[in-house]
Amino acid sequence: MELKPGKIPENILKRSVLGKISGKRPEVLLGSGVGEDCCVLAHFSDEVFVMSTDPITAAEKNTGDLAVLVTANDLASAGAEPVGILLTVLLPVGTTEEDISSLMGEVTDKCRELSIEIMGGHTEITDVVKKPLLSVTGVGKCPKDRVITTGGAKPGMDLIVTKAIGLEGTSIIASEHRKELLTKLPADLIDRAASFINEMSVVEDGLTAAAAGASAMHDVTEGGIYGALWELAEASDVGLDCDLKKIPIRQETVEICEFYGIDPYRLISSGSMLIAAKDGNGVIEALKEKGIAASYIGRTTAGKDRVIRYDDTARFLTPPDIDELHKVPASK
């Protein structure tokens, strides 16, 4: 049955939204409930709260997974352990209870996996949106003296990337354009690419790197690795000297990007963390002990030059433009 515009009925709210929420955190004194407009968090004197907010707008599949992951990754880039989220869900006219239940199932499964509590939110049917729009505000915690910023890099630091770039964009394209991709690419390659969604958490990457001495971190999201490099350099007021051949990229990403003629280095890349550290080798070893692949890709420099090298050629990095994911034609 399609639901009418406005707040969803209380019985559906209890059954398909609140009924799916589980996993309580000791920091959350008051969480989700009918009629509750606020949540209440306990504050510990030796810790600070870290907050982040993001919408999910580009994905048509795995929206619930991505909504939680993107916010948890932002918190981890500050060295913060994710605690809870506030979730606003705007759904198009024509949405059914089954749609809501499925979406909330994705959200709650990912929250359970990452030990995150859904502390509150709002769910509504509206003709303002044409597809589900999730906006997530996340709250994390970390020791006062361990907060890491994007702007914490200094000249002469090592630059490290975890896993591989392009995982998120590759997964989205493979999931939403499978039929078209099958005209030129093998099914097993597309299946592997779609499965990259299972690698998009960088919570452990961030917490591990923070403990190992990272000075700055930035999760690689919209604008890809080039966008993340630019933003870290801009926030830190440093230059860069990076080797393109050292930036880790998987063959599935290369082939899918070639199919659409898009640049994998400017493709949305949740699943990778960009890290600046005085002792890059120490951070890489700490990550590898956790089973997290990590690659040295260059160094920060004094001045403003942000250089990407490839063999004997060099080019200057430019500010991030539209993400390459938006250049992929809509699926038919």
HELIX and SHEET records of a PDB file:
HELIX    1   1 GLU A   10  ILE A   12  1                                   3    
HELIX    2   2 LEU A   13  VAL A   17  3                                   5    
HELIX    3   3 LEU A   18  LYS A   20  5                                   3    
HELIX    4   4 THR A   63  SER A   77  1                                  15    
HELIX    5   5 GLU A   97  GLU A  113  1                                  17    
HELIX    6   6 LYS A  144  ARG A  146  5                                   3    
HELIX    7   7 LEU A  167  GLU A  176  1                                  10    
HELIX    8   8 ARG A  178  LEU A  181  1                                   4    
HELIX    9   9 ALA A  187  ALA A  194  1                                   8    
HELIX   10  10 SER A  195  GLU A  199  5                                   5    
HELIX   11  11 VAL A  203  ALA A  211  1                                   9    
HELIX   12  12 GLY A  224  SER A  236  1                                  13    
HELIX   13  13 LEU A  244  LYS A  246  5                                   3    
HELIX   14  14 GLN A  251  TYR A  260  1                                  10    
HELIX   15  15 PRO A  264  ARG A  266  5                                   3    
HELIX   16  16 GLY A  280  GLU A  289  1                                  10    
HELIX   17  17 GLU A  324  LYS A  327  5                                   4    
SHEET    1   A 5 GLY A   6  LYS A   7  0                                        
SHEET    2   A 5 GLU A 117  ILE A 125 -1                                        
SHEET    3   A 5 GLU A  81  LEU A  91  1                                        
SHEET    4   A 5 LEU A 133  PRO A 143 -1                                        
SHEET    5   A 5 GLU A  47  ILE A  56 -1                                        
SHEET    1   B 2 VAL A  28  LEU A  30  0                                        
SHEET    2   B 2 VAL A  40  LEU A  41 -1                                        
SHEET    1   C 7 ALA A 214  ASP A 219  0                                        
SHEET    2   C 7 MET A 273  ALA A 277 -1                                        
SHEET    3   C 7 ASP A 158  THR A 162 -1                                        
SHEET    4   C 7 ALA A 294  THR A 301 -1                                        
SHEET    5   C 7 GLY A 239  ASP A 243 -1                                        
SHEET    6   C 7 ARG A 306  TYR A 310  1                                        
SHEET    7   C 7 THR A 313  PHE A 316 -1                                        
END                                                                             
